[in-house]
Amino acid sequence: MTKKEKILSVAKKLCKANNTVTTLEIKTELRKRYPNTRWDQSKVSTTMIEANSAGKFDYTDNGTFRTYSLVGKGTSTAPAAQVTTTTTGKVKKAKAPKAPMTTQKISRTKALDLIQNSNGKFFTVTFIKKDGSRRVLNGQYTPDMGVSPLGYILVKDISAVRRKEVKTVKNVNLQTIESITLNNVLSKID
């Protein structure tokens, strides 16, 4: 069984048992079941995003993390605000859950337009890299970044910024973009 198959299998079992599951819960269970395999959050998250795109899971996003459920099973409605206590004893009020994500199909030209008119807002873009692997990038576009004559658009990779990498601006190939998530709208490229 491949890593992806193991992730989806564990996600389905946890969803059946608890009705919902987060990627952190999936990763924790994978580490218990397969202790000799390295499980990282990005692989689990990417697999679950792909499973959602393929119509295998639904999810809700509360602004901090996604809660997945089996398609058609839905998730229970959370209260408008929840209060939790951190390990330091501080009281933290959670954000109200966002409205469910909507999906639309768009052209590559519209995808470029969406990115260029994002006004500095963060978005998630899924595309195929030169080596053929799928890349999910959380990024930001500013007008000074531009588009190359070869059809690449420059996007600031937020995870690279957090890791304090030297190169934080990445090339996104407009010809291989699969989807863009911006303003709680998942836009799939036709």
N, CA, C and O of each residue as an XYZ file, in Angstrom:
760
protein
N       0.847     -1.174      0.000
C       0.000      0.000      0.000
C       0.897      1.243      0.000
O       1.860      1.318      0.763
N       0.575      2.217     -0.859
C       1.368      3.435     -0.941
C       1.047      4.351      0.240
O       0.070      4.137      0.957
N       1.883      5.375      0.433
C       1.643      6.340      1.515
C       0.279      7.003      1.343
O      -0.471      7.168      2.306
N      -0.029      7.379      0.108
C      -1.295      8.047     -0.172
C      -2.475      7.137      0.188
O      -3.449      7.583      0.794
N      -2.377      5.871     -0.188
C      -3.452      4.919      0.121
C      -3.607      4.738      1.633
O      -4.724      4.620      2.137
N      -2.478      4.716      2.353
C      -2.530      4.587      3.814
C      -3.197      5.812      4.431
O      -4.009      5.683      5.347
N      -2.857      6.997      3.933
C      -3.455      8.231      4.456
C      -4.965      8.213      4.251
O      -5.722      8.503      5.177
N      -5.406      7.873      3.039
C      -6.840      7.858      2.744
C      -7.573      6.782      3.539
O      -8.702      6.996      3.980
N      -6.939      5.634      3.723
C      -7.546      4.552      4.492
C      -7.756      4.973      5.953
O      -8.830      4.774      6.519
N      -6.718      5.555      6.547
C      -6.818      6.012      7.938
C      -7.856      7.129      8.048
O      -8.637      7.155      8.999
N      -7.871      8.050      7.082
C      -8.840      9.152      7.112
C     -10.271      8.617      7.077
O     -11.128      9.083      7.828
N     -10.529      7.638      6.206
C     -11.880      7.062      6.106
C     -12.285      6.367      7.407
O     -13.414      6.517      7.876
N     -11.352      5.605      7.984
C     -11.668      4.896      9.232
C     -11.948      5.876     10.363
O     -12.877      5.669     11.143
N     -11.153      6.946     10.464
C     -11.377      7.938     11.513
C     -12.683      8.702     11.279
O     -13.384      9.042     12.233
N     -13.008      8.971     10.016
C     -14.274      9.660      9.701
C     -15.469      8.791     10.063
O     -16.471      9.285     10.579
N     -15.360      7.498      9.791
C     -16.467      6.591     10.123
C     -16.664      6.508     11.630
O     -17.794      6.419     12.111
N     -15.557      6.539     12.376
C     -15.641      6.439     13.835
C     -16.088      7.744     14.491
O     -16.845      7.721     15.462
N     -15.624      8.887     13.968
C     -15.858     10.166     14.638
C     -16.688     11.159     13.827
O     -16.948     12.266     14.298
N     -17.105     10.785     12.624
C     -17.830     11.643     11.673
C     -16.934     12.705     11.031
O     -17.173     13.077      9.883
N     -15.927     13.197     11.721
C     -15.003     14.193     11.168
C     -13.573     13.843     11.564
O     -13.334     13.043     12.468
N     -12.618     14.475     10.849
C     -11.213     14.238     11.162
C     -10.395     15.425     10.668
O     -10.754     16.066      9.680
N      -9.292     15.715     11.361
C      -8.362     16.755     10.921
C      -7.088     16.075     10.423
O      -6.855     14.901     10.712
N      -6.274     16.803      9.685
C      -5.024     16.219      9.183
C      -4.076     15.888     10.337
O      -3.297     14.940     10.239
N      -4.130     16.651     11.420
C      -3.294     16.349     12.581
C      -3.686     15.007     13.189
O      -2.821     14.219     13.572
N      -5.000     14.744     13.280
C      -5.474     13.459     13.809
C      -5.054     12.314     12.886
O      -4.679     11.238     13.352
N      -5.120     12.552     11.585
C      -4.705     11.524     10.622
C      -3.221     11.225     10.791
O      -2.825     10.061     10.865
N      -2.396     12.272     10.854
C      -0.948     12.100     10.996
C      -0.611     11.354     12.293
O       0.248     10.473     12.293
N      -1.276     11.701     13.384
C      -1.033     11.044     14.674
C      -1.358      9.553     14.589
O      -0.601      8.715     15.080
N      -2.494      9.230     13.961
C      -2.883      7.820     13.813
C      -1.917      7.069     12.904
O      -1.582      5.917     13.180
N      -1.466      7.701     11.829
C      -0.497      7.070     10.924
C       0.798      6.756     11.656
O       1.390      5.698     11.446
N       1.239      7.665     12.512
C       2.473      7.443     13.274
C       2.320      6.275     14.251
O       3.288      5.568     14.532
N       1.102      6.074     14.766
C       0.840      4.937     15.651
C       0.847      3.629     14.859
O       1.467      2.648     15.271
N       0.148      3.624     13.711
C      -0.005      2.399     12.920
C       1.261      2.022     12.146
O       1.570      0.840     11.994
N       1.988      3.029     11.660
C       3.179      2.792     10.836
C       4.360      3.564     11.417
O       4.794      4.561     10.839
N       4.884      3.108     12.562
C       5.935      3.869     13.257
C       7.272      3.939     12.504
O       8.085      4.818     12.787
N       7.507      3.051     11.574
C       8.784      3.054     10.851
C       8.753      3.896      9.584
O       9.724      3.922      8.827
N       7.633      4.589      9.349
C       7.492      5.448      8.181
C       7.442      6.900      8.643
O       6.841      7.216      9.670
N       8.078      7.776      7.874
C       8.070      9.199      8.213
C       6.774      9.818      7.692
O       6.483      9.744      6.498
N       5.999     10.426      8.587
C       4.741     11.072      8.228
C       4.847     12.545      8.550
O       5.039     12.916      9.708
N       4.724     13.392      7.535
C       4.773     14.826      7.792
C       3.445     15.474      7.428
O       2.681     14.962      6.610
N       3.199     16.601      8.052
C       1.923     17.301      7.913
C       1.646     17.709      6.470
O       0.509     17.617      6.007
N       2.669     18.154      5.764
C       2.437     18.640      4.391
C       1.958     17.518      3.472
O       1.087     17.747      2.632
N       2.506     16.314      3.614
C       2.085     15.183      2.778
C       0.631     14.811      3.076
O      -0.151     14.552      2.162
N       0.282     14.788      4.356
C      -1.090     14.454      4.748
C      -2.056     15.526      4.230
O      -3.112     15.206      3.685
N      -1.685     16.798      4.402
C      -2.548     17.893      3.943
C      -2.728     17.869      2.428
O      -3.844     18.021      1.931
N      -1.639     17.678      1.701
C      -1.702     17.630      0.241
C      -2.597     16.485     -0.230
O      -3.406     16.661     -1.141
N      -2.455     15.328      0.383
C      -3.265     14.165      0.012
C      -4.746     14.431      0.279
O      -5.597     14.056     -0.527
N      -5.059     15.075      1.404
C      -6.458     15.345      1.735
C      -7.043     16.424      0.816
O      -8.224     16.364      0.473
N      -6.235     17.403      0.417
C      -6.709     18.420     -0.534
C      -7.023     17.758     -1.874
O      -8.040     18.056     -2.500
N      -6.138     16.857     -2.306
C      -6.366     16.130     -3.560
C      -7.607     15.250     -3.458
O      -8.377     15.152     -4.414
N      -7.809     14.606     -2.301
C      -8.986     13.755     -2.106
C     -10.264     14.595     -2.149
O     -11.286     14.149     -2.671
N     -10.205     15.808     -1.599
C     -11.343     16.712     -1.667
C     -11.607     17.117     -3.112
O     -12.756     17.139     -3.553
N     -10.553     17.436     -3.843
C     -10.701     17.818     -5.256
C     -11.280     16.677     -6.081
O     -12.007     16.906     -7.047
N     -10.954     15.441     -5.692
C     -11.460     14.267     -6.399
C     -12.870     13.883     -5.942
O     -13.460     12.941     -6.471
N     -13.409     14.614     -4.959
C     -14.774     14.352     -4.500
C     -14.898     13.243     -3.476
O     -15.993     12.720     -3.268
N     -13.791     12.868     -2.824
C     -13.834     11.789     -1.832
C     -14.164     12.287     -0.431
O     -14.727     11.543      0.373
N     -13.820     13.545     -0.126
C     -14.061     14.126      1.191
C     -14.601     15.543      1.040
O     -14.267     16.251      0.090
N     -15.439     15.944      1.990
C     -15.864     17.334      2.134
C     -15.052     17.915      3.286
O     -14.472     17.171      4.077
N     -15.010     19.234      3.380
C     -14.376     19.819      4.540
C     -14.962     21.181      4.868
O     -15.575     21.837      4.025
N     -14.760     21.586      6.107
C     -15.052     22.949      6.531
C     -13.742     23.538      7.017
O     -12.868     22.816      7.498
N     -13.607     24.839      6.891
C     -12.376     25.528      7.261
C     -12.741     26.601      8.278
O     -13.528     27.498      7.975
N     -12.179     26.519      9.477
C     -12.502     27.509     10.504
C     -11.499     28.658     10.538
O     -11.516     29.474     11.460
N     -10.631     28.721      9.544
C      -9.636     29.773      9.492
C      -8.299     29.339     10.077
O      -7.277     29.978      9.824
N      -8.292     28.266     10.854
C      -7.056     27.749     11.437
C      -6.714     26.385     10.850
O      -5.555     26.123     10.529
N      -7.704     25.521     10.709
C      -7.490     24.194     10.142
C      -8.768     23.707      9.479
O      -9.851     24.255      9.680
N      -8.604     22.655      8.679
C      -9.742     22.059      7.988
C     -10.216     20.824      8.737
O      -9.419     20.058      9.278
N     -11.526     20.650      8.757
C     -12.118     19.452      9.329
C     -12.781     18.691      8.189
O     -13.703     19.199      7.551
N     -12.315     17.478      7.933
C     -12.796     16.673      6.814
C     -13.903     15.729      7.264
O     -13.942     15.296      8.416
N     -14.801     15.420      6.332
C     -15.849     14.425      6.558
C     -16.043     13.664      5.254
O     -15.640     14.125      4.186
N     -16.663     12.500      5.353
C     -16.958     11.732      4.153
C     -17.984     12.502      3.328
O     -18.827     13.201      3.889
N     -17.921     12.385      2.025
C     -18.814     13.130      1.135
C     -20.263     12.807      1.478
O     -20.649     11.643      1.595
N     -21.057     13.866      1.637
C     -22.479     13.704      1.919
C     -22.802     13.503      3.383
O     -23.967     13.596      3.769
N     -21.807     13.231      4.212
C     -22.058     13.024      5.639
C     -22.132     14.351      6.370
O     -22.773     14.455      7.416
N     -21.467     15.385      5.812
C     -21.500     16.712      6.419
C     -20.792     16.750      7.752
O     -20.474     15.715      8.337
N     -20.556     17.935      8.214
C     -19.946     18.093      9.521
C     -20.939     18.803     10.407
O     -21.774     19.572      9.933
N     -20.846     18.544     11.684
C     -21.766     19.203     12.594
C     -21.407     20.678     12.678
O     -20.245     21.055     12.531
N     -22.397     21.492     12.912
C     -22.162     22.922     13.000
C     -21.535     23.242     14.340
O     -22.056     22.864     15.390
N     -20.416     23.938     14.297
C     -19.727     24.319     15.522
C     -20.351     25.590     16.070
O     -20.935     26.369     15.317
N     -20.234     25.808     17.373
C     -20.739     27.063     17.910
C     -19.988     28.241     17.298
O     -18.877     28.076     16.794
N     -20.587     29.418     17.341
C     -19.994     30.603     16.724
C     -18.607     30.898     17.284
O     -17.728     31.330     16.538
N     -18.395     30.682     18.545
C     -17.074     30.909     19.124
C     -16.837     29.899     20.227
O     -17.741     29.614     21.014
N     -15.651     29.363     20.294
C     -15.295     28.416     21.333
C     -14.152     29.007     22.132
O     -13.292     29.695     21.582
N     -14.141     28.741     23.419
C     -13.084     29.241     24.274
C     -12.200     28.071     24.667
O     -12.703     27.036     25.106
N     -10.894     28.220     24.517
C      -9.957     27.184     24.914
C      -8.891     27.799     25.798
O      -8.675     29.010     25.770
N      -8.236     26.979     26.570
C      -7.151     27.446     27.422
C      -5.851     26.876     26.891
O      -5.752     25.672     26.651
N      -4.861     27.723     26.705
C      -3.565     27.281     26.197
C      -2.742     26.696     27.338
O      -3.135     26.776     28.502
N      -1.604     26.112     26.998
C      -0.737     25.508     28.017
C      -0.179     26.552     28.973
O       0.215     26.210     30.088
N      -0.134     27.810     28.566
C       0.360     28.875     29.450
C      -0.745     29.406     30.350
O      -0.496     30.267     31.194
N      -1.966     28.901     30.180
C      -3.080     29.320     31.017
C      -3.867     30.491     30.458
O      -4.844     30.924     31.068
N      -3.460     31.008     29.315
C      -4.182     32.118     28.705
C      -5.450     31.607     28.039
O      -5.465     30.514     27.473
N      -6.500     32.391     28.107
C      -7.758     32.023     27.458
C      -7.716     32.544     26.037
O      -7.379     33.704     25.796
N      -8.059     31.681     25.103
C      -8.000     32.017     23.686
C      -9.375     31.768     23.084
O      -9.949     30.693     23.252
N      -9.901     32.771     22.380
C     -11.202     32.634     21.740
C     -10.983     32.243     20.283
O     -10.260     32.926     19.558
N     -11.596     31.158     19.856
C     -11.439     30.678     18.482
C     -12.269     31.537     17.532
O     -13.277     32.125     17.922
N     -11.827     31.595     16.286
C     -12.564     32.322     15.257
C     -13.851     31.585     14.921
O     -13.934     30.363     15.045
N     -14.839     32.335     14.500
C     -16.089     31.727     14.044
C     -15.809     30.967     12.755
O     -14.990     31.409     11.950
N     -16.474     29.827     12.541
C     -16.219     29.063     11.323
C     -16.605     29.852     10.073
O     -17.558     30.631     10.081
N     -15.850     29.634      9.005
C     -16.139     30.296      7.731
C     -17.299     29.590      7.035
O     -17.650     28.454      7.355
N     -17.869     30.292      6.086
C     -18.923     29.696      5.265
C     -18.318     28.563      4.444
O     -17.122     28.598      4.155
N     -19.104     27.560      4.060
C     -18.562     26.465      3.259
C     -17.960     26.980      1.945
O     -18.445     27.948      1.359
N     -16.912     26.319      1.509
C     -16.224     26.729      0.289
C     -17.083     26.424     -0.934
O     -17.741     25.386     -1.000
N     -17.068     27.337     -1.895
C     -17.753     27.108     -3.157
C     -16.727     26.721     -4.213
O     -15.543     27.033     -4.087
N     -17.186     26.049     -5.241
C     -16.302     25.577     -6.302
C     -16.788     26.108     -7.637
O     -17.990     26.202     -7.885
N     -15.839     26.452     -8.490
C     -16.169     26.906     -9.840
C     -15.099     26.421    -10.806
O     -13.987     26.093    -10.393
N     -15.434     26.375    -12.094
C     -14.466     26.022    -13.135
C     -14.123     27.299    -13.893
O     -14.997     28.090    -14.248
N     -12.803     27.479    -14.133
C     -12.351     28.679    -14.833
C     -11.295     28.315    -15.869
O     -10.755     27.209    -15.856
N     -11.007     29.255    -16.767
C      -9.965     29.058    -17.779
C      -8.609     29.477    -17.212
O      -8.544     30.075    -16.138
N      -7.534     29.169    -17.924
C      -6.189     29.570    -17.506
C      -6.041     31.093    -17.513
O      -5.355     31.663    -16.665
N      -6.689     31.740    -18.477
C      -6.642     33.200    -18.546
C      -7.298     33.800    -17.309
O      -6.785     34.758    -16.731
N      -8.433     33.235    -16.905
C      -9.128     33.703    -15.708
C      -8.290     33.407    -14.463
O      -8.314     34.180    -13.506
N      -7.550     32.295    -14.468
C      -6.674     31.956    -13.345
C      -5.598     33.021    -13.171
O      -5.324     33.459    -12.053
N      -4.994     33.433    -14.274
C      -3.981     34.493    -14.235
C      -4.608     35.780    -13.711
O      -4.016     36.476    -12.887
N      -5.797     36.088    -14.188
C      -6.500     37.289    -13.758
C      -6.798     37.237    -12.257
O      -6.643     38.238    -11.557
N      -7.224     36.072    -11.766
C      -7.501     35.905    -10.330
C      -6.262     36.196     -9.500
O      -6.328     36.922     -8.508
N      -5.127     35.625     -9.907
C      -3.882     35.812     -9.167
C      -3.453     37.276     -9.211
O      -3.114     37.863     -8.184
N      -3.471     37.854    -10.399
C      -3.008     39.231    -10.540
C      -3.906     40.241     -9.825
O      -3.445     41.318     -9.448
N      -5.164     39.908     -9.638
C      -6.091     40.817     -8.962
C      -6.407     40.373     -7.533
O      -7.448     40.732     -6.983
N      -5.510     39.596     -6.938
C      -5.724     39.119     -5.570
C      -5.446     40.199     -4.526
O      -5.729     40.006     -3.344
N      -4.894     41.332     -4.957
C      -4.645     42.483     -4.070
C      -3.826     42.122     -2.833
O      -4.091     42.622     -1.739
N      -2.833     41.254     -3.008
C      -1.956     40.894     -1.900
C      -2.529     39.876     -0.939
O      -1.888     39.545      0.058
N      -3.744     39.360     -1.219
C      -4.345     38.340     -0.350
C      -3.631     37.013     -0.564
O      -3.089     36.747     -1.637
N      -3.640     36.190      0.469
C      -3.030     34.878      0.377
C      -3.972     33.930     -0.375
O      -5.193     34.044     -0.270
N      -3.395     33.008     -1.122
C      -4.170     32.028     -1.863
C      -3.377     30.730     -1.923
O      -2.184     30.701     -1.623
N      -4.054     29.665     -2.311
C      -3.419     28.362     -2.484
C      -3.540     27.983     -3.948
O      -4.627     28.033     -4.523
N      -2.429     27.608     -4.545
C      -2.421     27.215     -5.947
C      -1.827     25.805     -6.049
O      -0.816     25.498     -5.418
N      -2.471     24.961     -6.850
C      -1.980     23.609     -7.101
C      -1.563     23.541     -8.561
O      -2.326     23.918     -9.450
N      -0.340     23.056     -8.807
C       0.169     22.976    -10.171
C       1.162     21.824    -10.281
O       1.578     21.253     -9.273
N       1.538     21.488    -11.520
C       2.505     20.427    -11.770
C       3.868     21.072    -12.016
O       3.999     21.968    -12.849
N       4.878     20.609    -11.284
C       6.233     21.146    -11.429
C       6.907     20.540    -12.666
O       6.372     19.628    -13.297
N       8.101     21.070    -12.998
C       8.854     20.576    -14.153
C       9.132     19.085    -14.069
O       9.108     18.381    -15.079
N       9.399     18.604    -12.850
C       9.732     17.183    -12.685
C       8.504     16.273    -12.707
O       8.632     15.059    -12.554
N       7.303     16.857    -12.898
C       6.079     16.063    -12.997
C       5.346     15.880    -11.679
O       4.258     15.305    -11.658
N       5.915     16.352    -10.586
C       5.259     16.197     -9.290
C       4.261     17.328     -9.063
O       4.408     18.425     -9.601
N       3.256     17.041     -8.264
C       2.220     18.026     -7.954
C       2.715     18.884     -6.795
O       3.308     18.369     -5.847
N       2.473     20.184     -6.871
C       2.915     21.122     -5.840
C       1.715     21.930     -5.378
O       0.973     22.475     -6.195
N       1.527     22.007     -4.073
C       0.508     22.867     -3.479
C       1.263     23.992     -2.784
O       2.046     23.745     -1.867
N       1.032     25.216     -3.215
C       1.783     26.354     -2.712
C       0.824     27.372     -2.111
O      -0.121     27.817     -2.762
N       1.081     27.732     -0.864
C       0.347     28.824     -0.233
C       1.158     30.069     -0.504
O       2.308     30.172     -0.078
N       0.566     31.015     -1.209
C       1.359     32.145     -1.635
C       0.634     33.460     -1.653
O      -0.522     33.586     -1.250
N       1.382     34.451     -2.149
C       0.891     35.816     -2.235
C       1.480     36.426     -3.495
O       2.640     36.181     -3.826
N       0.697     37.206     -4.186
C       1.152     37.871     -5.399
C       1.055     39.382     -5.203
O       0.056     39.895     -4.699
N       2.106     40.079     -5.608
C       2.067     41.540     -5.610
C       2.372     42.000     -7.028
O       3.119     41.328     -7.739
N       1.812     43.134     -7.458
C       1.956     43.587     -8.847
C       3.394     43.698     -9.343
O       3.636     43.533    -10.539
N       4.348     43.970     -8.467
C       5.738     44.101     -8.894
C       6.369     42.769     -9.292
O       7.472     42.760     -9.839
N       5.708     41.658     -9.034
C       6.265     40.336     -9.336
C       6.185     40.015    -10.831
O       7.157     39.523    -11.405
N       5.065     40.280    -11.457
C       4.935     40.120    -12.897
C       4.796     38.694    -13.401
O       4.714     37.734    -12.635
N       4.773     38.600    -14.732
C       4.643     37.327    -15.438
C       5.788     37.249    -16.435
O       6.094     38.234    -17.108
N       6.427     36.082    -16.537
C       7.525     35.938    -17.490
C       6.960     35.696    -18.889
O       5.822     35.247    -19.025
N       7.746     35.989    -19.932
C       7.282     35.752    -21.305
C       7.021     34.273    -21.586
O       6.327     33.936    -22.545
N       7.578     33.385    -20.749
C       7.409     31.948    -20.959
C       6.149     31.400    -20.291
O       5.886     30.199    -20.361
N       5.369     32.266    -19.647
C       4.112     31.805    -19.049
C       4.217     31.431    -17.590
O       3.352     30.719    -17.080
N       5.249     31.886    -16.900
C       5.381     31.642    -15.467
C       4.980     32.907    -14.724
O       5.242     34.018    -15.185
N       4.344     32.735    -13.575
C       4.014     33.872    -12.733
C       4.782     33.702    -11.426
O       4.873     32.599    -10.888
N       5.322     34.787    -10.928
C       6.093     34.742     -9.692
C       5.154     34.896     -8.502
O       4.322     35.802     -8.465
N       5.303     33.993     -7.525
C       4.457     33.984     -6.340
C       5.345     33.833     -5.113
O       6.254     33.003     -5.100
N       5.089     34.628     -4.087
C       5.847     34.514     -2.836
C       5.334     33.296     -2.076
O       4.157     33.229     -1.725
N       6.220     32.333     -1.824
C       5.891     31.102     -1.106
C       5.920     31.389      0.392
O       6.990     31.610      0.958
N       4.760     31.387      1.034
C       4.656     31.751      2.436
C       5.380     30.751      3.336
O       5.985     31.152      4.330
N       5.331     29.468      3.011
C       6.029     28.482      3.845
C       7.543     28.670      3.749
O       8.249     28.417      4.725
N       8.057     29.104      2.603
C       9.495     29.380      2.466
C       9.879     30.601      3.293
O      10.973     30.653      3.854
N       8.993     31.572      3.368
C       9.241     32.754      4.205
C       9.323     32.336      5.666
O      10.214     32.774      6.393
N       8.382     31.480      6.099
C       8.374     31.016      7.492
C       9.628     30.217      7.829
O      10.143     30.297      8.944
N      10.114     29.444      6.855
C      11.328     28.642      7.078
C      12.597     29.478      6.906
O      13.710     28.975      7.059
N      12.414     30.754      6.587
C      13.517     31.698      6.394
C      14.487     31.236      5.324
O      15.703     31.357      5.476
N      13.936     30.703      4.231
C      14.759     30.294      3.101
C      15.238     31.533      2.349
O      14.626     32.598      2.437
N      16.320     31.387      1.620
C      16.865     32.492      0.845
C      15.933     32.818     -0.313
O      15.617     33.984     -0.547
N      15.488     31.788     -1.043
C      14.612     31.997     -2.193
C      13.156     31.786     -1.755
O      12.723     30.657     -1.522
N      12.417     32.890     -1.648
C      11.023     32.792     -1.214
C      10.038     32.992     -2.356
O       8.847     32.723     -2.197
N      10.517     33.462     -3.508
C       9.649     33.661     -4.665
C       9.781     32.454     -5.585
O      10.887     32.077     -5.971
N       8.649     31.850     -5.933
C       8.640     30.641     -6.759
C       7.961     30.920     -8.094
O       7.108     31.802     -8.195
N       8.346     30.167     -9.108
C       7.710     30.228    -10.427
C       6.539     29.256    -10.469
O       6.694     28.080    -10.143
N       5.381     29.738    -10.864
C       4.210     28.887    -11.039
C       3.916     28.851    -12.537
O       3.706     29.893    -13.157
N       3.902     27.658    -13.111
C       3.651     27.495    -14.541
C       2.155     27.605    -14.808
O       1.372     26.766    -14.364
N       1.772     28.637    -15.532
C       0.350     28.849    -15.832
C      -0.236     27.727    -16.684
O      -1.447     27.505    -16.664
N       0.610     27.016    -17.431
C       0.121     25.936    -18.295
C      -0.228     24.667    -17.514
O      -0.939     23.802    -18.025
N       0.271     24.550    -16.267
C       0.012     23.325    -15.498
C      -0.800     23.575    -14.232
O      -0.926     22.679    -13.398
N      -1.354     24.781    -14.073
C      -2.176     25.059    -12.887
C      -3.408     24.168    -12.905
O      -4.072     24.034    -13.933
N      -3.710     23.557    -11.758
C      -4.896     22.715    -11.621
C      -6.011     23.422    -10.866
O      -7.185     23.283    -11.211
N      -5.640     24.196     -9.815
C      -6.669     24.890     -9.037
C      -6.073     26.056     -8.260
O      -4.871     26.110     -7.998
N      -6.955     26.988     -7.900
C      -6.604     28.131     -7.064
C      -7.703     28.288     -6.032
O      -8.886     28.247     -6.369
N      -7.317     28.470     -4.767
C      -8.283     28.740     -3.713
C      -8.020     30.146     -3.200
O      -6.943     30.441     -2.683
N      -9.019     31.012     -3.349
C      -8.909     32.410     -2.937
C     -10.279     32.879     -2.484
O     -11.282     32.612     -3.148
N     -10.326     33.580     -1.352
C     -11.593     34.099     -0.811
C     -12.640     33.010     -0.626
O     -13.818     33.217     -0.919
N     -12.209     31.852     -0.140
C     -13.108     30.733      0.163
C     -13.799     30.193     -1.087
O     -14.891     29.631     -1.001
N     -13.158     30.364     -2.261
C     -13.664     29.826     -3.528
C     -12.579     28.958     -4.144
O     -11.470     29.427     -4.396
N     -12.897     27.700     -4.384
C     -11.978     26.790     -5.074
C     -12.262     26.877     -6.561
O     -13.343     26.507     -7.019
N     -11.283     27.371     -7.317
C     -11.427     27.509     -8.767
C     -10.609     26.429     -9.439
O      -9.381     26.434     -9.361
N     -11.289     25.493    -10.104
C     -10.604     24.428    -10.829
C     -10.416     24.868    -12.269
O     -11.320     25.438    -12.879
N      -9.232     24.600    -12.806
C      -8.902     25.036    -14.154
C      -9.427     24.022    -15.149
O      -9.183     22.823    -15.019
N     -10.152     24.511    -16.147
C     -10.696     23.659    -17.218
C      -9.669     23.361    -18.266
O      -9.961     22.660    -19.234
